């Protein structure tokens, strides 16, 4: 049986309104203690991104050794030089850095969506802060923090060799060695410099400098999931084609480097 998810459902659950008309079903539990009766439990079917937004857990559970992870984040990664030092000051700022939360949650426990408790269900990599700070530094080296919009100088990606810890919820076993290439959704100076349309190229460089946005690219490549251009889902051909070209270019660079 299949069902679509519903992103607002996390909020209705938090407010005590339960599913409020959104999908909910009674399932046989996956994990039950020996000798315990397998009773049906009711689960709400919210957006899968509320539990794990990168799609990495099923691959780790299957024991895949080489993984490319596409981080299609809604905001740019902004480097902070202080985070390149593995000291207490850097450690305290991990939760506040602009690195995508879904990535951070794989290494260290974060405050949950409502900031009421520590969210630790997605912890899966050994070492915690150390490999996370390493990843932040690897990405920061490729980003021009002085340019408008913090574009990467080239394609923004980084490769790490990591070891898993046991994650019972997602069925991931401990001590699996895996090589991961993190591919980040971020503007690239190299990509933009290769564009043939000079006016488009100059406009992207001036991103965030003024309110004049004739091409609808002031937030490229971080378009709103809904209501971009005041339509529920309504990207222009230029927005769509530029995003596709950029994504293909970054992915090709990342794959070719490995």
Long-range contacts (C-beta under 8 A, 24 or more apart in sequence): 1-25, 3-45, 4-45, 5-45, 5-46, 5-47, 5-48, 6-45, 6-46, 6-47, 7-46, 7-47, 7-49, 7-50, 9-44, 9-45, 9-46, 9-47, 10-46, 10-47, 10-50, 10-113, 13-44, 13-46, 14-114, 18-44, 19-44, 22-46, 31-168, 49-102, 50-113, 51-121, 51-122, 52-102, 52-122, 52-170, 53-102, 54-102, 54-103, 54-106, 56-106, 56-124, 56-180, 57-122, 57-124, 57-167, 57-170, 57-172, 58-170, 60-124, 60-164, 60-167, 60-170, 60-172, 60-176, 60-178, 61-170, 61-171, 61-172, 61-173, 63-173, 63-176, 64-178, 65-176, 65-177, 65-178, 65-179, 66-178, 66-179, 67-178, 67-179, 67-180, 67-181, 68-180, 68-181, 68-183, 68-251, 68-254, 68-255, 69-103, 69-180, 69-181, 69-182, 69-183, 70-183, 70-185, 70-251, 71-100, 71-102, 71-103, 71-182, 71-183, 71-184, 71-185, 72-185, 73-100, 73-184, 73-185, 73-222, 74-222, 74-224, 74-225, 75-222, 76-149, 76-150, 76-151, 76-186, 76-187, 76-222, 77-139, 77-140, 77-143, 77-150, 77-156, 77-184, 77-186, 78-143, 78-145, 78-150, 79-136, 79-139, 79-140, 79-143, 79-145, 79-150, 80-140, 81-140, 83-133, 83-136, 83-137, 83-140, 84-133, 84-136, 84-137, 84-140, 86-129, 86-130, 86-133, 90-133, 91-129, 91-133, 94-129, 94-132, 94-133, 94-136, 97-136, 99-135, 99-136, 99-139, 100-184, 103-135, 103-182, 104-132, 107-131, 107-132, 108-132, 121-167, 121-169, 122-167, 122-170, 123-165, 123-167, 124-164, 124-165, 124-167, 124-170, 124-172, 125-162, 125-163, 125-164, 125-165, 126-162, 126-163, 126-164, 126-165, 126-175, 127-162, 127-163, 131-160, 131-162, 134-160, 135-160, 135-182, 139-182, 139-184, 143-186, 144-189, 147-189, 147-205, 148-205, 148-206, 148-207, 148-208, 148-209, 149-187, 149-207, 149-208, 150-186, 150-187, 151-186, 151-187, 151-188, 151-189, 151-192, 152-184, 152-186, 152-187, 152-188, 152-189, 153-188, 153-189, 153-190, 154-188, 154-189, 154-190, 154-253, 155-183, 155-188, 155-190, 155-191, 155-249, 155-250, 155-253, 155-254, 156-183, 156-184, 156-186, 156-188, 156-250, 157-181, 157-182, 157-183, 157-184, 157-250, 157-253, 157-254, 157-257, 158-182, 158-184, 159-257, 159-258, 181-254, 181-255, 181-258, 183-250, 183-251, 183-254, 185-221, 185-222, 185-247, 186-221, 187-220, 187-221, 187-246, 188-246, 188-249, 188-250, 191-246, 191-249, 191-250, 215-239, 217-242, 220-246, 221-246, 221-247
